[in-house]
Amino acid sequence: MTKISGSVALVTGSARGIGKAVALRLAEDGHDIALNDIAANSDQLEETAGEIRAKGVKVTTAIADVSVEAEVKAMVDKVATDLGALNVMISNAGIARVESLLETTVEAWDNMMGVNLRGTFLCYKTAAEQMIRQGTGGKIIGAASIVAYRPFALLSPYSASKWGVRGLTQGAAMEWAKHKITVNAYCPGIVGTAMWELIDEKLAKEEGLPKGEAIKKYSEAILLGRVSVPEDIGKLASYLAGPDSDYMTGQCVLIDGGIQFS
């Protein structure tokens, strides 16, 4: 592994789960790290910051709701001020709800799109503006999902938001290549996180299964025979954030153990 130097990476939604694993891996690679999450997760965010400081890189934290433009702009400004630049943006923050379309309210729909799609748009756009000002290019990476290729029942709004991230990623890659900014996304499948525990609980209830059986049922389609762990996504993010992916842009990469082929 080539050690990275002189790079600052911001990871949104990084107090726990995939975001935390991505931040830890990028710190191991040598990136200085900016961590973000919402105020409700501030204690966990500080714990993660402590773990990363122990790896010997610089760390800063920024509390922000990615669906709010002013907060995203303040977050990026803080990162550039605290760490000197922004070279890698990982737009990871997201939410999921498990319910039928007939039960989905307009408010629930708007909340999902606000965090998952508007939040990604704001993070992409604000990061690109900062990178263009710096004049040295950069890496922008989004969090899509297997459902950006293959929606799951009872996850229709979530699936729609991630299809949107996929389209946004491709469009941004086309527009910002002239600035030497690459834009890609990772697409996890079934991951052992708190989000998937909630999905399992709701799916099991909807399908009349015991808790734990829904995720087991869906996991039977995984060719590699196991549910993903957040560190699997961290490894892909490491590649997308590093120099080995300099000739790669506009790609939404499935990392699901072999459930869906693109």
Rosetta silent file (secondary structure, phi, psi, omega in degrees, C-alpha in Angstrom):
SEQUENCE: MTKISGSVALVTGSARGIGKAVALRLAEDGHDIALNDIAANSDQLEETAGEIRAKGVKVTTAIADVSVEAEVKAMVDKVATDLGALNVMISNAGIARVESLLETTVEAWDNMMGVNLRGTFLCYKTAAEQMIRQGTGGKIIGAASIVAYRPFALLSPYSASKWGVRGLTQGAAMEWAKHKITVNAYCPGIVGTAMWELIDEKLAKEEGLPKGEAIKKYSEAILLGRVSVPEDIGKLASYLAGPDSDYMTGQCVLIDGGIQFS
SCORE:     score description
SCORE:     0.000 S_00000001
   1 L     0.000  126.250  177.291    0.000    0.000    0.000 S_00000001
   2 L   -75.442  128.301  179.890    1.356    3.396   -1.047 S_00000001
   3 L   -76.199  130.042  179.622    1.330    5.832    1.862 S_00000001
   4 L   -86.017  142.237  173.296   -0.632    9.003    1.110 S_00000001
   5 L  -139.871  150.300  177.185    0.717   12.387    2.175 S_00000001
   6 L    71.320   26.858 -179.583   -0.595   15.921    1.862 S_00000001
   7 L  -124.561  138.082  176.727   -4.219   14.895    1.428 S_00000001
   8 E  -115.946  125.810 -179.259   -7.273   15.905    3.447 S_00000001
   9 E  -118.669  130.471  175.228  -10.380   13.711    3.316 S_00000001
  10 E  -104.637  127.688  179.692  -13.822   14.641    4.638 S_00000001
  11 E  -120.534  115.016  178.273  -16.184   11.755    5.429 S_00000001
  12 L   -83.870  154.140 -178.768  -19.813   12.587    6.183 S_00000001
  13 L    60.508   43.566 -169.944  -21.890   10.365    8.439 S_00000001
  14 L  -109.214   17.610  176.900  -18.706    9.010    9.989 S_00000001
  15 L   -70.427  -27.698 -175.645  -19.583    8.608   13.669 S_00000001
  16 L  -157.947  179.425  172.356  -20.277    4.903   13.114 S_00000001
  17 H    62.117 -142.954 -176.845  -20.920    2.208   10.523 S_00000001
  18 H   -60.938  -43.453 -178.746  -19.586    2.458    6.989 S_00000001
  19 H   -58.744  -42.435  178.066  -18.537    6.092    7.395 S_00000001
  20 H   -63.825  -44.647 -179.435  -16.402    5.281   10.423 S_00000001
  21 H   -62.593  -39.480  177.768  -14.783    2.328    8.654 S_00000001
  22 H   -64.035  -46.088 -179.514  -14.017    4.497    5.633 S_00000001
  23 H   -61.440  -43.712  179.534  -12.492    7.233    7.800 S_00000001
  24 H   -62.558  -41.912 -179.827  -10.336    4.738    9.708 S_00000001
  25 H   -66.710  -42.007  179.669   -9.063    3.170    6.496 S_00000001
  26 H   -65.775  -34.023  175.485   -8.227    6.526    4.907 S_00000001
  27 H   -64.602  -41.031  176.742   -6.379    7.497    8.089 S_00000001
  28 H   -61.196  -34.531  179.245   -4.348    4.284    7.823 S_00000001
  29 H   -70.570  -21.871  178.694   -3.533    5.274    4.236 S_00000001
  30 L   116.757   -4.641  176.417   -2.156    8.600    5.506 S_00000001
  31 L   -66.418  141.447  163.105   -4.919   11.088    4.724 S_00000001
  32 E   -73.699  147.393 -166.744   -5.669   13.733    7.337 S_00000001
  33 E  -123.284  133.376  169.009   -9.305   13.257    8.271 S_00000001
  34 E  -110.987  125.354 -178.350  -12.337   15.486    8.788 S_00000001
  35 E  -104.590  141.727  177.224  -15.263   13.706   10.416 S_00000001
  36 E  -134.276  146.337  166.852  -18.890   14.777   10.151 S_00000001
  37 E  -164.249  179.791  177.770  -22.173   13.718   11.646 S_00000001
  38 L   -82.407  165.342 -174.998  -25.319   15.249   13.120 S_00000001
  39 H   -58.993  -34.999 -178.764  -25.446   16.655   16.647 S_00000001
  40 H   -61.596  -22.077 -178.526  -27.278   13.612   18.010 S_00000001
  41 H  -107.536   20.537 -173.750  -24.216   11.480   17.209 S_00000001
  42 H   -63.044  -36.931  179.924  -21.601   13.919   18.566 S_00000001
  43 H   -63.846  -45.885  178.421  -20.393   11.610   21.346 S_00000001
  44 H   -64.267  -35.565  179.504  -19.746    8.757   18.913 S_00000001
  45 H   -62.497  -42.165  179.352  -18.093   11.215   16.525 S_00000001
  46 H   -67.620  -35.249  176.158  -15.605   12.253   19.209 S_00000001
  47 H   -62.815  -43.792  177.908  -14.869    8.610   20.014 S_00000001
  48 H   -63.216  -41.474  178.444  -14.098    7.986   16.350 S_00000001
  49 H   -58.750  -40.223  178.403  -11.917   11.101   16.261 S_00000001
  50 H   -63.341  -41.367  178.456   -9.908    9.719   19.169 S_00000001
  51 H   -62.539  -38.198 -177.374   -9.363    6.412   17.374 S_00000001
  52 H   -75.123  -38.229  177.339   -8.129    8.224   14.280 S_00000001
  53 H   -58.031  -34.135 -179.554   -5.794   10.560   16.175 S_00000001
  54 L   -64.757  -15.359  178.972   -4.131    7.444   17.551 S_00000001
  55 L   -87.918   -2.283  173.238   -3.094    6.604   13.987 S_00000001
  56 L    87.732   16.141  176.481   -0.929    9.707   13.862 S_00000001
  57 L  -110.318  164.530  177.213   -2.849   11.863   11.377 S_00000001
  58 L   -75.609  145.618 -177.576   -4.512   15.237   11.838 S_00000001
  59 E  -138.720  139.637  167.284   -8.222   15.181   12.658 S_00000001
  60 E  -136.327  161.832  179.178  -11.008   17.709   12.840 S_00000001
  61 E  -126.684  152.427  178.897  -14.750   17.300   13.345 S_00000001
  62 E  -144.119  117.703  174.737  -17.748   19.193   11.978 S_00000001
  63 E   -82.582  124.021  179.748  -21.326   18.844   13.150 S_00000001
  64 L  -162.902  146.906  170.370  -23.658   19.429   10.203 S_00000001
  65 L   -93.501  116.002 -173.270  -26.885   18.207    8.621 S_00000001
  66 L   -67.449  -12.885  178.737  -25.952   17.472    5.014 S_00000001
  67 L   -83.576   -4.435 -177.231  -29.449   18.361    3.813 S_00000001
  68 L  -109.450  116.844 -172.800  -28.967   22.008    4.869 S_00000001
  69 H   -57.365  -46.961 -177.485  -26.949   24.095    2.408 S_00000001
  70 H   -61.894  -36.597 -179.781  -25.600   26.608    4.928 S_00000001
  71 H   -70.903  -36.429  177.698  -24.394   23.827    7.215 S_00000001
  72 H   -66.564  -42.619  178.803  -22.619   22.011    4.374 S_00000001
  73 H   -63.394  -42.480  178.356  -20.874   25.209    3.313 S_00000001
  74 H   -64.059  -36.995  178.921  -19.812   25.924    6.898 S_00000001
  75 H   -62.985  -48.607 -178.676  -18.542   22.343    7.212 S_00000001
  76 H   -65.228  -40.623  176.408  -16.364   22.559    4.104 S_00000001
  77 H   -60.143  -41.591 -179.972  -15.043   25.986    5.153 S_00000001
  78 H   -64.487  -42.270  179.847  -14.142   24.579    8.585 S_00000001
  79 H   -62.234  -47.008 -179.543  -12.296   21.635    7.073 S_00000001
  80 H   -62.754  -36.689  178.925  -10.287   23.881    4.743 S_00000001
  81 H   -71.408  -46.691 -175.682   -9.457   26.213    7.629 S_00000001
  82 H   -71.124  -38.236 -172.271   -8.575   23.498   10.154 S_00000001
  83 H  -115.133   -3.734  171.841   -6.636   21.179    7.842 S_00000001
  84 L    96.110  -14.770 -177.696   -5.547   23.514    5.051 S_00000001
  85 L  -173.363  176.931  168.317   -7.429   22.054    2.083 S_00000001
  86 L  -137.259  113.045 -177.575  -10.047   19.557    0.910 S_00000001
  87 L  -107.608  -27.933 -178.904   -8.752   16.910   -1.461 S_00000001
  88 E  -134.603  125.135  173.784  -11.209   14.051   -0.969 S_00000001
  89 E  -112.805  121.148  174.006  -14.940   14.313   -0.254 S_00000001
  90 E  -108.379  102.650 -179.899  -16.742   11.140    0.812 S_00000001
  91 E   -86.259   85.269 -171.474  -20.468   11.901    0.782 S_00000001
  92 L  -101.375  -25.196 -173.080  -21.486    8.936    2.923 S_00000001
  93 L   -57.909  136.001  178.654  -24.300   10.220    5.173 S_00000001
  94 L  -166.299  163.991  177.659  -27.666    8.594    4.523 S_00000001
  95 L  -131.411  159.956  176.880  -30.851    7.254    6.061 S_00000001
  96 L  -136.703  146.508  172.832  -33.174    4.325    5.310 S_00000001
  97 L  -131.156  140.326  177.015  -36.830    3.584    6.013 S_00000001
  98 L  -112.081  107.692  176.599  -38.575    0.245    5.532 S_00000001
  99 L  -166.622  158.995 -179.671  -42.242    0.618    4.643 S_00000001
 100 L   -71.089  156.624  177.400  -44.588    0.073    1.754 S_00000001
 101 H   -60.270  -35.671 -178.748  -45.151    2.815   -0.775 S_00000001
 102 H   -66.664  -22.657  179.004  -48.812    2.978    0.239 S_00000001
 103 H   -96.645   -7.146 -176.859  -47.755    3.844    3.792 S_00000001
 104 L   -77.036  123.859  178.321  -45.079    6.358    2.777 S_00000001
 105 L   -85.967  162.520  176.020  -46.062    9.935    3.552 S_00000001
 106 H   -60.791  -37.823  179.747  -44.931   12.963    1.572 S_00000001
 107 H   -63.510  -42.163  179.084  -42.986   14.088    4.652 S_00000001
 108 H   -66.212  -40.411  177.130  -41.146   10.750    4.841 S_00000001
 109 H   -60.411  -48.604 -178.406  -40.402   10.897    1.111 S_00000001
 110 H   -63.635  -37.534  178.069  -39.046   14.442    1.367 S_00000001
 111 H   -63.915  -43.848  178.615  -36.898   13.547    4.386 S_00000001
 112 H   -60.975  -48.704 -178.772  -35.360   10.600    2.519 S_00000001
 113 H   -68.264  -32.610  179.967  -34.617   12.667   -0.571 S_00000001
 114 H   -62.530  -46.671 -178.908  -33.385   15.559    1.569 S_00000001
 115 H   -78.079  -52.263 -169.912  -30.671   13.556    3.278 S_00000001
 116 H   -75.959  -37.778 -174.658  -29.768   10.985    0.642 S_00000001
 117 H  -105.407  -52.725  175.941  -30.074   12.971   -2.585 S_00000001
 118 H   -62.384  -39.363  178.797  -30.064   16.687   -1.770 S_00000001
 119 H   -60.303  -41.428  177.798  -27.371   15.986    0.828 S_00000001
 120 H   -67.079  -43.340  176.501  -25.198   14.262   -1.764 S_00000001
 121 H   -56.253  -48.173 -178.244  -25.794   17.092   -4.253 S_00000001
 122 H   -64.406  -40.991  178.992  -24.801   19.712   -1.665 S_00000001
 123 H   -66.814  -44.492  177.717  -21.694   17.794   -0.611 S_00000001
 124 H   -58.854  -53.145 -173.875  -20.618   17.192   -4.217 S_00000001
 125 H   -62.778  -47.665 -176.785  -21.223   20.797   -5.282 S_00000001
 126 H   -67.829  -38.540  176.733  -19.643   22.470   -2.248 S_00000001
 127 H   -64.865  -42.764 -179.828  -16.619   20.181   -2.333 S_00000001
 128 H   -62.223  -41.027  177.901  -16.154   20.805   -6.056 S_00000001
 129 H   -59.455  -43.119  178.622  -16.274   24.558   -5.511 S_00000001
 130 H   -65.409  -43.835 -179.351  -13.543   24.270   -2.874 S_00000001
 131 H   -65.422  -37.367  178.359  -11.414   21.981   -5.058 S_00000001
 132 H   -66.209  -40.111  176.536  -11.757   24.318   -8.055 S_00000001
 133 H   -61.157  -38.226 -179.266  -10.623   27.256   -5.901 S_00000001
 134 H   -70.131  -32.051  176.126   -7.595   25.226   -4.832 S_00000001
 135 L    76.876   16.863 -176.696   -6.800   24.431   -8.463 S_00000001
 136 L  -120.066   15.586 -178.981   -5.302   21.004   -7.792 S_00000001
 137 L    74.358 -165.214  179.382   -8.188   18.685   -8.674 S_00000001
 138 E   167.281  179.496 -179.307   -9.628   16.192   -6.224 S_00000001
 139 E  -123.714  124.550  174.301  -11.653   13.074   -5.557 S_00000001
 140 E  -117.216  129.423 -173.848  -15.393   13.105   -4.866 S_00000001
 141 E  -132.834  129.092  179.872  -16.973    9.831   -3.773 S_00000001
 142 E  -108.426  167.086  175.877  -20.623    9.133   -3.063 S_00000001
 143 E  -107.860  101.909  171.212  -22.547    6.408   -1.278 S_00000001
 144 L   -94.669 -138.617 -176.080  -24.949    4.709   -3.635 S_00000001
 145 L  -176.288  163.300  170.725  -26.134    1.142   -3.011 S_00000001
 146 H   -54.315  -30.425 -177.847  -27.004   -2.140   -4.624 S_00000001
 147 H   -74.743   -4.443  169.989  -30.529   -0.674   -4.834 S_00000001
 148 H   -74.958  -12.345  175.851  -29.213    1.867   -7.348 S_00000001
 149 L  -115.637  -31.771 -173.906  -29.171   -1.133   -9.701 S_00000001
 150 L  -145.831   93.906 -178.315  -31.772   -3.463   -8.159 S_00000001
 151 L   -60.264  152.236  173.446  -34.438   -1.994   -5.848 S_00000001
 152 L  -105.792  143.935  173.047  -35.718   -3.963   -2.865 S_00000001
 153 L   -60.234  145.745 -179.235  -39.390   -4.179   -1.954 S_00000001
 154 L    70.774    5.930  175.090  -40.335   -1.950    1.016 S_00000001
 155 L  -128.175   33.395 -173.614  -37.288    0.211    0.254 S_00000001
 156 H   -64.178  -48.941  177.477  -38.694    2.058   -2.753 S_00000001
 157 H   -61.834  -41.110  176.680  -37.983    5.671   -1.663 S_00000001
 158 H   -60.254  -44.879  179.024  -34.508    4.650   -0.495 S_00000001
 159 H   -60.785  -44.149  179.607  -33.937    2.880   -3.816 S_00000001
 160 H   -61.603  -40.066  179.932  -35.103    5.943   -5.737 S_00000001
 161 H   -64.677  -37.011 -178.147  -32.735    8.179   -3.769 S_00000001
 162 H   -77.735  -31.237  169.675  -29.788    5.913   -4.534 S_00000001
 163 H   -59.851  -39.307  177.967  -30.667    5.711   -8.243 S_00000001
 164 H   -62.703  -41.016  177.580  -30.510    9.503   -8.053 S_00000001
 165 H   -61.469  -39.656  178.949  -27.048    9.378   -6.495 S_00000001
 166 H   -61.793  -46.486  178.668  -25.918    7.150   -9.339 S_00000001
 167 H   -65.653  -40.687  179.142  -27.162    9.601  -11.966 S_00000001
 168 H   -62.846  -40.434  179.763  -25.741   12.583  -10.093 S_00000001
 169 H   -61.579  -43.571 -179.556  -22.357   10.883   -9.852 S_00000001
 170 H   -67.763  -42.484  179.503  -22.210   10.297  -13.594 S_00000001
 171 H   -65.105  -43.163  179.087  -23.317   13.823  -14.429 S_00000001
 172 H   -62.796  -39.195  178.696  -20.870   15.426  -12.010 S_00000001
 173 H   -60.227  -39.757 -179.860  -18.033   13.328  -13.453 S_00000001
 174 H   -67.002  -39.176 -175.377  -18.833   14.655  -16.914 S_00000001
 175 H   -79.019  -31.342 -170.477  -18.914   18.288  -15.797 S_00000001
 176 H  -105.194    2.129  177.580  -15.878   18.351  -13.498 S_00000001
 177 H   -59.645  -34.107 -179.274  -13.345   16.254  -15.405 S_00000001
 178 H   -65.368  -18.092  176.791  -11.990   19.499  -16.897 S_00000001
 179 H   -96.096    8.075 -177.831  -11.088   20.543  -13.335 S_00000001
 180 L    62.154   35.991  174.775   -9.220   17.247  -12.752 S_00000001
 181 E  -109.118  122.371  174.185  -11.895   16.152  -10.285 S_00000001
 182 E   -94.888  147.093 -178.673  -12.962   12.508  -10.451 S_00000001
 183 E  -133.494  117.772  179.992  -16.411   11.509   -9.198 S_00000001
 184 E  -138.426  174.133  178.281  -17.272    7.902   -8.341 S_00000001
 185 E  -145.945  151.262  172.150  -19.493    6.037   -5.875 S_00000001
 186 E  -101.209  147.331 -175.467  -19.499    2.805   -3.920 S_00000001
 187 E  -126.775   84.416  179.780  -22.578    0.564   -3.956 S_00000001
 188 E   -68.937  160.781  172.891  -22.705   -1.755   -0.931 S_00000001
 189 L  -100.739 -119.115 -179.929  -25.082   -4.670   -0.646 S_00000001
 190 L   -91.875  115.396 -174.015  -26.125   -6.154    2.689 S_00000001
 191 E  -118.567  140.397 -179.350  -23.817   -4.776    5.377 S_00000001
 192 L   -77.486   76.859  179.346  -23.707   -5.656    9.069 S_00000001
 193 L  -129.292  172.442  178.102  -24.535   -2.194   10.407 S_00000001
 194 H   -59.815  -34.416  178.847  -27.199   -0.630   12.619 S_00000001
 195 H   -62.126  -44.419 -179.080  -29.043    0.463    9.454 S_00000001
 196 H   -73.483  -26.515  173.573  -29.324   -3.113    8.213 S_00000001
 197 H   -63.746  -39.585  176.982  -30.386   -4.331   11.655 S_00000001
 198 H   -67.222  -43.289  178.495  -33.312   -1.907   11.407 S_00000001
 199 H   -59.714  -44.521  178.868  -34.055   -3.030    7.848 S_00000001
 200 H   -59.516  -45.055 -178.579  -34.027   -6.659    8.993 S_00000001
 201 H   -60.152  -44.870 -178.039  -36.392   -5.901   11.871 S_00000001
 202 H   -72.117  -42.380  178.880  -38.901   -4.122    9.638 S_00000001
 203 H   -63.222  -41.229  179.483  -38.673   -6.615    6.766 S_00000001
 204 H   -61.152  -42.163  178.866  -39.114   -9.537    9.172 S_00000001
 205 H   -63.784  -44.869 -179.333  -42.236   -7.917   10.600 S_00000001
 206 H   -64.674  -35.174 -174.863  -43.673   -7.223    7.141 S_00000001
 207 H   -98.601    3.686  177.951  -42.957  -10.772    5.934 S_00000001
 208 L    69.403   35.389 -178.824  -43.983  -12.553    9.136 S_00000001
 209 L  -111.351  155.647  173.373  -40.497  -13.820    9.922 S_00000001
 210 L   -65.388  153.073  177.629  -38.582  -13.972   13.235 S_00000001
 211 L   -57.716  133.855 -178.124  -36.078  -11.166   13.808 S_00000001
 212 L    97.640  -19.457 -176.754  -32.833  -12.006   12.048 S_00000001
 213 H   -82.052  -28.048 -179.039  -34.467  -14.221    9.447 S_00000001
 214 H   -66.729  -47.103  179.363  -35.115  -11.506    6.855 S_00000001
 215 H   -65.069  -33.850  176.575  -31.452  -10.578    6.520 S_00000001
 216 H   -64.413  -42.176  179.298  -30.628  -14.297    6.446 S_00000001
 217 H   -60.987  -49.048 -179.003  -33.134  -14.797    3.627 S_00000001
 218 H   -69.390  -27.959 -177.846  -31.727  -11.955    1.523 S_00000001
 219 H   -73.930  -15.755  179.126  -28.153  -13.003    2.293 S_00000001
 220 L   -62.311  -18.920 -179.580  -28.674  -16.382    0.625 S_00000001
 221 L   -84.355   -4.217 -176.343  -28.116  -14.606   -2.706 S_00000001
 222 L   -80.634  115.013 -176.126  -24.555  -13.550   -1.777 S_00000001
 223 L   -61.193  -35.922 -177.261  -22.133  -15.638   -3.841 S_00000001
 224 L   -81.019   -1.355  166.315  -19.235  -15.137   -1.427 S_00000001
 225 L    80.998   14.506  177.880  -21.313  -16.575    1.386 S_00000001
 226 L  -152.366  153.748  171.958  -21.253  -13.832    4.008 S_00000001
 227 L   -69.673  144.104  178.720  -22.781  -10.484    4.853 S_00000001
 228 E   -67.637  155.012  169.972  -20.458   -7.564    4.193 S_00000001
 229 L  -113.920  155.404 -177.573  -18.693   -5.719    6.997 S_00000001
 230 H   -54.541  -31.639 -179.627  -18.026   -1.947    6.880 S_00000001
 231 H   -62.274  -27.496  175.412  -14.302   -2.574    6.406 S_00000001
 232 H   -60.208  -40.998 -179.774  -15.067   -4.087    2.978 S_00000001
 233 H   -71.793  -35.424  177.493  -16.376   -0.705    1.881 S_00000001
 234 H   -58.764  -37.328  179.977  -13.394    1.027    3.475 S_00000001
 235 H   -65.893  -41.938  177.678  -11.060   -0.913    1.200 S_00000001
 236 H   -66.851  -41.950  178.136  -12.911    0.218   -1.928 S_00000001
 237 H   -60.807  -36.210  177.312  -13.025    3.802   -0.657 S_00000001
 238 H   -57.939  -45.274  178.389   -9.261    3.609   -0.133 S_00000001
 239 H   -65.237  -46.708 -177.020   -8.802    2.826   -3.822 S_00000001
 240 H   -65.907  -28.581 -178.947  -11.241    5.492   -5.007 S_00000001
 241 H   -88.312   -8.670 -174.161   -9.588    8.132   -2.787 S_00000001
 242 L  -105.064  176.233 -175.263   -6.031    7.237   -3.811 S_00000001
 243 H   -69.022  -20.730 -178.948   -3.834    7.781   -6.880 S_00000001
 244 H   -66.546  -17.302  179.949   -4.435    4.303   -8.327 S_00000001
 245 H  -103.069   19.146 -175.807   -7.943    5.419   -9.389 S_00000001
 246 L   -60.100  -26.614 -178.104   -6.796    8.604  -11.156 S_00000001
 247 L   -99.466   19.304 -176.942   -8.052    7.310  -14.539 S_00000001
 248 L  -121.159  124.483  176.395  -11.450    6.253  -13.195 S_00000001
 249 L  -154.010  153.626  179.838  -14.485    8.541  -13.094 S_00000001
 250 L    75.895   16.917 -175.534  -18.267    8.350  -13.389 S_00000001
 251 L  -105.768  140.894  174.847  -18.383    4.824  -11.982 S_00000001
 252 E  -117.522  102.947 -164.904  -20.755    3.403   -9.365 S_00000001
 253 E   -95.241  119.223  175.612  -19.007    0.266   -8.165 S_00000001
 254 E   -70.674  131.408  173.666  -20.988   -2.639   -6.732 S_00000001
 255 E  -136.795   81.212 -169.126  -19.364   -4.209   -3.678 S_00000001
 256 L  -130.301   10.144 -179.799  -21.972   -6.722   -2.559 S_00000001
 257 L    76.887    5.493  177.943  -20.264  -10.111   -2.496 S_00000001
 258 L    99.812   40.255  174.585  -21.856  -11.090   -5.798 S_00000001
 259 L   -89.510  -49.927 -174.725  -25.579  -10.403   -5.538 S_00000001
 260 L  -121.524  137.353  175.574  -26.016   -8.072   -8.500 S_00000001
 261 L  -110.316  136.429 -178.778  -23.960   -7.765  -11.666 S_00000001
 262 L   -94.244    0.000    0.000  -23.845   -4.488  -13.594 S_00000001
